[in-house]
């Protein structure tokens, strides 16, 4: 089942299920998080809860996308209660892309970079036996719910940024239940947009490079997804494709199990606060900057993969300086 959130033609927030070219709207809920809360309360799967609320009318999916009335498939009414995070160096091939992206410094030929060391750790200990914890992955914070950008809306490149680069990957969305138990609502296609040139300056700038907006959707896939997923990442400039490359995701193409990545995120008590929403990106092995691409204002990112439904598209938008040095006022 593929779930979307839209603003209907009457201006109301709605939740719906994709059925071919239409969106079958649900009754009684205006957000996916409300649907998830009902499912948790009733001890049901998200899809079962959605079917019980069918009959709320229909909307044209294509028109909703064209009108830019499609939201990210899950969000929180209070953005401060949505945590956006991710894990990197999780995909087979991601280390080579990262290492190619970074400028190699002088040193012994046999020395491994920190990226390759982390990747090697994942290969050796990222897929433990069921019920056991494996090695920790690279982990980063991206922001709260206010940093989420809807499909079709622009991803901002701040004035201080050195780059605005796409990261085509899979995201999972979780709601913390009333007892503190994480519930995975499903998976979505994501663009974990970052500043790769800043990261390349020094690996310790990774945290800064991730503090950017991001987008996911337009659809939430409730339930299981394939272990092997093939997708395509593209950049269009003035309507022409200037770069495209396939990417692989799914657990079969990863150096960690999803269970291991989830454990190392939710083992922290603060990340199991009832009512909070978590959007977690699982990483990628495909970056346009690794092929020498320099993005420009107005470029359109497109990420697609069959299991996730419609493609995710966002344009890059350069924004003017909003904050100046020395602007802090002492009280």
C-alpha positions in Angstrom: 0.0 0.0 0.0 1.3 3.5 -1.0 0.1 6.3 1.2 0.3 10.1 0.4 -0.6 13.3 2.0 -2.1 16.2 0.0 -4.0 19.4 0.3 -7.3 18.7 -1.5 -8.9 21.0 -4.0 -10.9 22.6 -1.1 -7.7 23.5 0.8 -7.9 20.8 3.4 -5.1 18.4 4.5 -6.0 14.8 3.6 -4.4 11.4 3.7 -4.9 9.0 0.8 -4.0 5.7 -0.8 -2.6 5.6 -4.4 -4.8 3.6 -6.6 -3.6 3.8 -10.2 -4.0 7.4 -11.4 -6.1 8.4 -8.4 -5.7 9.0 -4.8 -8.4 7.3 -2.7 -8.9 9.7 0.2 -9.4 8.5 3.8 -12.1 9.6 6.2 -11.5 11.0 9.7 -7.7 11.6 9.5 -5.9 14.6 8.1 -2.3 13.4 8.6 -0.6 10.0 8.2 0.6 10.4 11.8 -3.0 10.3 13.0 -3.6 7.1 10.9 -0.5 5.6 12.5 -1.7 6.5 16.0 -5.0 4.7 15.3 -3.1 1.7 14.0 -0.9 1.5 17.1 -3.9 1.9 19.4 -5.9 -0.8 17.7 -2.9 -3.2 17.3 -3.2 -3.1 13.5 -0.9 -2.7 10.6 -1.0 0.7 8.9 -2.6 -0.8 5.8 -5.4 -2.4 7.8 -6.1 0.9 9.5 -6.2 2.7 6.2 -8.6 0.3 4.7 -11.0 0.8 7.6 -11.2 4.5 6.8 -11.7 4.3 3.0 -14.6 6.1 1.3 -13.5 9.7 1.6 -13.6 10.5 -2.1 -10.9 10.6 -4.8 -8.4 13.1 -6.3 -6.3 13.0 -9.4 -2.8 12.1 -8.4 -1.3 13.7 -11.5 -3.1 17.0 -10.9 -2.2 17.1 -7.2 1.5 16.7 -8.2 1.2 19.3 -11.0 -0.5 21.8 -8.6 2.2 21.0 -5.9 -0.4 20.0 -3.4 1.5 16.9 -2.4 3.3 16.9 1.0 5.9 14.6 2.3 4.0 11.4 3.0 4.5 11.7 6.8 5.1 14.8 9.0 4.4 16.0 12.5 2.1 19.0 13.3 4.8 20.2 15.6 8.0 20.1 13.6 10.1 20.2 16.8 8.8 16.7 17.5 10.2 15.3 14.2 13.9 14.2 14.2 15.6 13.9 10.8 18.8 11.8 10.9 20.8 9.4 8.7 23.5 6.8 8.5 26.3 6.8 5.9 28.8 4.3 4.4 26.1 1.7 4.6 25.9 0.7 1.0 28.2 -1.5 -1.0 30.1 0.9 -3.2 29.5 3.9 -1.0 33.1 3.9 0.3 34.5 4.2 -3.2 32.2 7.1 -4.0 33.1 8.8 -0.7 36.8 8.2 -1.1 36.7 9.4 -4.7 34.9 12.6 -3.6 37.5 13.4 -0.9 40.9 14.7 -1.9 43.6 12.3 -0.8 46.3 13.7 1.5 49.9 12.6 1.4 50.6 9.5 3.4 51.5 5.8 3.2 49.8 4.0 0.3 48.6 1.2 2.6 46.9 3.6 5.0 43.1 3.5 4.9 41.1 6.7 5.1 38.6 7.1 7.9 35.8 6.4 5.4 37.3 3.2 4.2 38.0 2.1 7.9 34.3 2.8 8.7 33.1 0.9 5.6 35.4 -2.1 6.4 33.9 -2.2 9.9 30.4 -2.4 8.4 31.4 -5.1 6.1 32.9 -7.2 8.9 30.3 -6.5 11.6 27.2 -4.7 10.2 25.1 -7.9 9.7 25.0 -9.7 13.1 22.9 -12.7 14.0 19.2 -11.9 14.7 18.7 -10.4 18.1 22.3 -9.3 18.5 23.9 -5.9 18.0 26.5 -5.4 15.3 29.0 -2.6 14.8 27.8 1.0 14.9 27.4 2.9 11.6 28.3 6.4 10.8 25.4 8.6 12.1 24.4 12.2 11.5 21.7 14.7 12.4 20.0 16.7 9.6 17.4 18.8 11.4 13.9 18.7 12.7 10.6 18.6 10.7 10.9 22.2 9.6 13.8 21.2 7.4 11.6 18.8 5.3 10.7 19.9 1.8 7.7 18.6 0.0 8.0 16.9 -3.4 8.1 19.5 -6.2 9.3 22.3 -3.8 12.8 23.8 -4.0 15.7 22.7 -1.9 17.5 25.8 -0.7 21.2 26.4 -1.1 22.2 28.8 1.7 24.4 31.7 0.9 27.2 30.2 3.0 27.0 26.8 1.2 29.8 25.6 -1.0 27.7 23.1 -2.8 24.1 21.7 -3.1 24.3 18.1 -4.0 21.8 15.3 -4.3 21.9 12.0 -2.4 19.4 9.4 -3.8 18.5 7.0 -1.1 15.9 5.2 0.9 14.3 6.6 4.1 12.3 4.9 6.8 9.7 6.7 9.0 9.0 5.8 12.6 6.5 6.9 15.2 7.2 6.3 18.9 4.2 4.7 20.5 2.8 5.7 23.9 5.0 3.1 25.7 8.2 4.3 24.0 8.3 1.5 21.4 9.4 2.6 17.9 6.9 1.7 15.1 8.2 1.7 11.5 5.4 3.1 9.3 7.1 2.3 6.1 9.7 3.4 3.6 10.0 6.2 1.0 12.3 7.4 -1.7 14.5 10.3 -0.5 16.9 13.0 -1.5 19.2 13.5 1.5 20.6 16.8 0.0 24.0 17.8 1.4 27.1 20.0 0.9 29.7 17.7 -0.4 32.4 20.3 -1.1 32.3 21.4 2.5 32.6 17.8 3.6 35.5 17.3 1.2 37.5 20.2 2.9 37.8 18.1 6.0 36.0 15.0 7.1 35.2 16.7 10.5 32.9 19.1 8.5 30.6 16.2 7.8 28.2 17.4 10.6 28.1 20.9 9.0 27.6 19.5 5.5 24.5 17.6 6.6 22.7 20.6 8.1 20.6 21.1 5.0 17.0 20.6 3.9 15.9 17.3 2.5 12.9 15.7 0.8 11.3 12.3 0.7 8.2 10.8 -1.0 5.9 11.4 -2.6 4.7 8.0 -1.4 5.1 6.1 1.8 5.3 2.3 1.1 3.6 0.6 4.1 4.9 -2.9 4.8 7.9 -4.7 3.3 10.1 -3.6 0.5 12.4 -5.7 -1.7 15.9 -6.5 -0.5 17.2 -5.4 -4.0 16.1 -2.1 -5.4 17.4 -0.5 -8.5 16.8 3.2 -9.0 17.9 6.1 -11.2 19.2 9.5 -10.1 19.2 12.4 -12.6 20.0 16.1 -12.8 18.3 18.3 -15.3 19.4 21.8 -16.3 17.2 23.9 -18.5 15.1 20.8 -19.2 18.1 18.7 -20.4 19.6 15.8 -18.5 23.2 16.7 -17.7 23.9 13.7 -15.5 22.2 10.4 -14.7 23.3 7.2 -13.0 21.7 4.1 -11.5 21.8 3.5 -7.8 21.1 0.4 -5.7 19.5 0.3 -2.3 17.6 -2.2 -0.2 19.2 -4.5 2.5 20.7 -6.8 0.0 22.9 -3.9 -1.3 23.9 -2.8 2.2 26.8 -3.6 4.5 24.4 -3.3 7.5 21.1 -4.9 8.2 18.2 -2.5 8.7 17.7 -4.0 12.2 21.3 -3.1 13.1 20.9 0.5 11.9 17.6 0.8 13.7 19.1 -0.6 17.0 21.9 1.9 17.0 19.5 4.8 16.5 16.8 3.8 19.0 19.1 2.5 21.7 19.3 6.2 22.9 16.5 6.8 25.4 15.9 10.3 24.1 15.0 8.9 20.7 12.2 6.8 22.2 10.0 9.7 23.4 6.3 8.9 23.0 4.7 10.8 20.1 7.9 11.8 18.3 8.3 11.1 14.6 11.7 10.0 13.1 12.7 10.3 9.5 15.9 8.3 8.9 18.0 8.2 5.7 19.9 5.0 5.1 22.7 6.2 2.8 23.7 5.9 -0.9 26.6 4.8 -3.0 25.9 7.2 -5.9 26.8 10.9 -6.0 27.0 13.2 -9.0 29.9 15.2 -7.4 32.0 12.0 -7.6 31.7 12.3 -11.4 32.8 16.0 -11.3 29.3 17.5 -11.6 28.9 21.0 -10.2 25.2 21.8 -9.5 23.8 25.3 -10.3 20.8 27.3 -9.2 17.7 26.0 -10.9 18.9 22.4 -11.5 16.3 19.8 -11.0 17.0 16.6 -9.0 15.0 13.5 -9.9 15.2 10.3 -8.0 13.1 7.3 -9.0 12.9 3.6 -8.1 9.9 1.4 -9.1 9.0 0.0 -5.7 8.4 3.6 -4.4 5.9 4.8 -7.1 6.2 8.3 -8.5 9.6 10.0 -8.9 10.8 12.5 -6.3 11.7 15.9 -7.9 13.1 19.1 -6.4 14.8 22.1 -7.8 17.9 23.7 -6.4 17.3 27.3 -5.3 20.1 29.6 -4.2 19.0 32.0 -1.4 20.4 35.3 -0.2 22.3 35.7 3.1 19.8 35.7 6.0 22.2 35.9 9.0 25.3 38.0 9.4 28.4 37.6 11.6 28.0 39.4 15.0 24.2 39.3 14.9 23.9 37.8 18.4 22.7 40.3 21.0 23.8 40.0 24.6 21.1 40.6 27.2 
